[in-house]
Amino acid sequence: MKITTIPAGILETNCYLVQPDNSRTLYIIDPGGDAPEIADAAARINHDRCAVLLTHAHVDHISGLGELVRLVKPEYVYLRAPDLDLYESPENALEPYLSAAEHLPKTTDHVDAADFRIIPLPGHTPGGSGFLFPGTPATLFAGDTIFAGSVGRTDLPGGDTRTLLDSIRSRLLTLPDDTVIYPGHGPATTVGRERKNNPYLQDSGYDQW
């Protein structure tokens, strides 16, 4: 599988360009800015069609979307329905650094995808999602649900700590230990590494949240 990582926008959100082996589809995950750079990188990958996958709707993960859609013309933009209100809200901003994203396209929350599986991951936002691509090892694009040595913040509107940790424990830590996790910010990690070392996922810490 081909994976290109572009730290996009002022908060360097990890935008991923993913093309599974034996697939002619290019998936662009979380275009958080720098749309021309993302489009240029996509043009260098031999593909027949593309789609945009959004792990969640916070502005730093969607701020490049409007321009990117005009540049690459994806077949669809996927976002789980519980995040639609956030996606469309003019208050979805991080002032003074990031204003709400403009010219956002319509999204769908129904995708018949043979290349990956959608894993609902509420907690950081109500509609958070992970995208699991099979392989040896499997690859999970987890957005801001989990990071190397940390977990997503829950102090923004729609966040809930208990829900976030339950999502991680019931839907991520049940995956094989060698599953590679590509988060929304920072370096990649694995399920096994986070199970063993992530301080927020140890039993003693979990009960304090």
N, C-alpha and C positions, 0 to 999 in steps of 0.2 A: 504494500500500500504506500502510495506517495503522500507525504504530509509536508506542507510548507507552512511555517509559522511567521506571521507578520505582527509585531507589537504595534497596534494601531491606536491612534488618537493620543490625547494628552495624558491619559492614564495608562497607556501602553497595554490595552486589552489584547489578549492573544486572539488574533483572527487566524483561523486555520483553513487552509485549502487542502482538501482531502479527495484523493481519487483511489478507490479500492482497486485491488488487482482484478484484471479482466472486466473492468467496468469502463464505460464511455461517459459516465456522469462525473462531473466535478462538483463537490459540495463545498460551499463557502460558509464557514461557521463564525458567527458573531463579528460582523464588519463594524468595528467600533470607531471608524474614522479612516482617513487616508484612502479614500475610495479609488483614486487613480492608481496608486501603488498596488492595491489589491487587484484591480482590473488588469494591470500590466502583468502581474504574476500569473493570473489566470490565463492570460493569452499565451503564455509560454508553456502551458500544459496542454497536451493534445487531448481534446475531449469533444464530444458531440453536443452535450447539453450540460446545463448547470442548475443548481438549486441552492437556495440560502436556508440554512438552519439556524434558528435562534435558541440559545439555551435559556434565555430569559429576556425581559424587556427593559432592563435598566439602560439609561441613556448611553452609558459608556460602552454598551455592547451593540447599539443600533444606530449610533450617530452618523455612520457612513453609509447607511443602507439606502437612503433615498437616491443619492448620487450613484451608488454602485449599481442599483437596479437599472438605471438609465444606460449605464456603460456595458453591462454584461447580459442584460435581459434574461434573467433566470426563469425557469419554468414555473417555479413557485417559491414562496417564502413561508417557512413553517414556524409557527409559534403556538404553544399550547394555550387554549382558550382562557384559562384563569388569568393570564397576563395581558389580555387584550386591553382592558381598561387602562393599565399602566402604559402600555404601548402607545395608546392614543391620547394620553393626558398631556396637556400643555404644561403641567407642573412636574413632568418627568424630566428634571434638570438637576444639575449640580452647579448651581450658581456660586461664584461668578465664572467658573471655569467652563462649564458646558451648559448651553441652553438646550431646551427640548429639541429633539430631532425633527426636521421638517421634510415634507414631501414623502412621507412614508407610504409604501404600497400596502394593498390589502394582503392579509396573511391567510393561511389555511391551517387548521389543526387536524386535518385528515390526510394522511399520506400513506400510500401503498408502496413502501420502500423495501425492496429486496436486499439492498446493500447494508442496511443497519437496522437496529432495534431502538425504539424510543423508550426511555426509562423515565417516568415521572419522578421529579425530585423537588417537591415543594419544600419551602422553608426559608430559603434566601428570598424568594418571591413565591407567590401562590402557584404560578405556572412554570416553575423551573423544570428543565428537562436535561437529561443526559442522552447522548447518542452513542450507542455501543456498536462498533464494527467488529465482526468476527475475524478471527485469524489466530496465528500462533506466535505471540500471544494476542488476545483480544485487545481492542483499543477503545477507551471511553473518553469522550469529550464531555466534561462535567460542568462547564461554566464556572460559576462562583459558589458552587455547593461545597467543594473541598479543594484544598491546596496542599502543597508539600509542607507538612507540619502544621497545618492550620485548617480552619473551616470558614465558610462564608459568614459575613456579618448579618445580623438580624435586627439592627436598630433602624432600618429604613422602613417606610410604609409597606405593609404586607409581609414583613419578615416575622418569623416565629422560631425561636431557638429550639424548642422541643420538637417541632415538626422537622426542622432541618436535621437534627441529630438522629431522629427516627428514620428519615429518608436515607441517611448515610449508612446506618446500621442495618436496615432491613433490605436495602436495594443496591448498595455499593459493596459493603463488606461481605456480602454473600457471593460476590464474584470471585473467580480464581485469583490467588495471590499474585500471579504474574501479569494480571490485567494492567495495562499501562493507562494511567490517567493523565489526560491533558487538560489542565485547568484554565480558567478564564484569565488568570494572571500568574506570572512566575513559571518556574520550571516544571517539567513533567515528573511524575512519581509513579508508584505502583500501589495496588490495593494492599499487598502484603506489607509494604513499607509503612503505609499509613495505619494499618491495623496494629502494627507493632510499636510504632514510634510517635504517632500523632497524639499530643497531650490532651487534645479535646475529645478523644475517642476512648480514653482509658476509663475503666469502670468508676474509679474514684472521682474523676472529673465530671463524668456524665451526670451523676446524681446532683451535682451542685448547680446545674444550669436551670 
